Amino acid sequence: MSRRALTFAYGTNGFGDHTLDEALDVVAGLGYGGISLTLDRRHLDPFADDLDGRLAHLRRRLDTLGLDAVVETGGRYLLDPWNKHHPTFFDDGREVRVDLLLRAVRIAARLELPVVSLWSGIRPPGIDDDSAWNHLVTAVETLADEAARHGVRLGFEPEPGMFVDTLDRFDELRARLGEHPALGLTLDIGHCRCLETQPVPACVRRAAPHLVHVQIEDMCRGTHEHLEFGHGEIDFPPVLGALLETGYRGLVSVELPRHSHAAPSTARRSLAFLRAAEQGADTVDALWDRLPGGAARWIREAQHTLAAAPDALPELFPAVGRRCGRALLPGAAEPYGWTVDDAARALLLDAPALRDGELSARLAEVYLHGDAAERRGVLRALPLLDRSGRLGAAALPLVHDALRTNDPRLIAAALGTVPGAPGYAARHLDDHAFRHAVLKCVFTGIPLAGINGLADRTDVELLRMMRAYADERRTAGRDVAHDVEDFLTGHGGENLSWPAPAPR
């Protein structure tokens, strides 16, 4: 299924050691489609005397670089050099906060930007809930009315530790404001993992009707710390898949404000991670789309069963072939193409209920106790399960077991990939094991085209081994497979570096 791609952005609060122009150049140069612009003294001071000139310059720069943008209002010490994020809507001097946000709305309108993000702040101990709601609603109503006059949406962000910290509290704010049309939602993906009771993709779907901006980073349950992708607990392909599924069209902005010391490299890694995760989301949808209707219904029912009882996997997994069928998937070709039960088993193993620390043990259990088709299903699933790097090398023993067999379908499954996802063996096998896996394919007649990552993993030693094999065949008067000949011919003039010597 072909879908509109998400637009990834990066927050300028993660470029604290760069000027705004430098940050824009880096973000655009890396391939991002937008920025999330925090109003602060370093980048864009909303109180600057020459603000009009700066805004005109910034609008030209955004146009030249092809960047979309939103306005963020979380500058830590912008209003009070002694107290972070003060004053809030609940403090004496709250009119200063309201004035800043009114300026932000007008800045967004001048820059022709669609969204201004904001949050509630922390309720002081001396203010009760009713008073806090009154202060907040009065202020946000003023801001929403001003936003409506300028054609701007407010993106209200639930923030851990603040008065409005969850989606439930945001819904209450909307209700108290009479569902003001200018009030939308900024959803921080990490905050969902930190605080919400629902899985993160479910939070995305719940938020979708009001969503105007998305912030994204990794995070762990119960700890409000913005982490680089892959350093927390979030499985991102289903999250991005939910954004795509709901038709979200705004920016998805990386929010790593404590990474300014390594901003360019962090931004580069982040974009590569998000693009791979988005590709993984498309991969999952492609598998669902290719399953027959009856098979898809059975797998969804089986996933619901696992949600209540993850230990039911050993009973469900062997039943897949009988309940879903074993025909080739549409578009697949014999002898090593994906079958319906391959795809169904991969999707069953991708059930949210199995995404825990016991995943590798569950895979080993169904693989070691399964027949050849069940083992092939596990091997087919590995690239899908590792698409966020959460599986790591834990399933390599299963790959090594498959490569020790003489079953071409197991070997092909171990070295192949889910369409659109990086291969598991190509990512995790060391050089020695990968070279011998390639030779195993040659000996068993598996086409080289089915080996994921072969082009990237080819080195001088592998070429030497392949040439020795071909020379031995020719000396014995035997044919050399066409794809082996093509492989050697294609690498005949390449200047590949020798692999590092093995440690002694």
Secondary structure, DSSP 8 states (H G I E B T S, - for coil): ------EEEEEGGG-TTS-HHHHHHHHHHHT-SEEEEE-BTTTB-TT-TTHHHHHHHHHHHHHHHT-EEEEE---TTSS-SSSTT-S-TTSTTHHHHHHHHHHHHHHHHHHT-SEEEE------TTS-HHHHHHHHHHHHHHHHHHHHHHT-EEEE---TTSSS-SHHHHHHHHHHTT--TTEEEEEEHHHHHHH-SS-HHHHHHHHGGGEEEEEE-EEETTEEEEE-TTSSS--HHHHHHHHHHTT--SEEEE--TT-GGGHHHHHHHHHHHHHHHHHHHHHHHHHHHHS-HHHHHHHHHHHHHHHH-GGGHHHHGGGHHHHH--SB-TT--TTT--BHHHHHHHHHHT-GGG-STTHHHHHHHHHHTS-HHHHHHHHHHHHHHTTTS-SGGGGHHHHHHHHHS--HHHHHHHH---TTS--HHHHHS-HHHHHHHHHHHHHHT--GGGSTTHHHH--HHHHHHHHHHHHHHHHTT----HHHHHHHHHTTT-----------
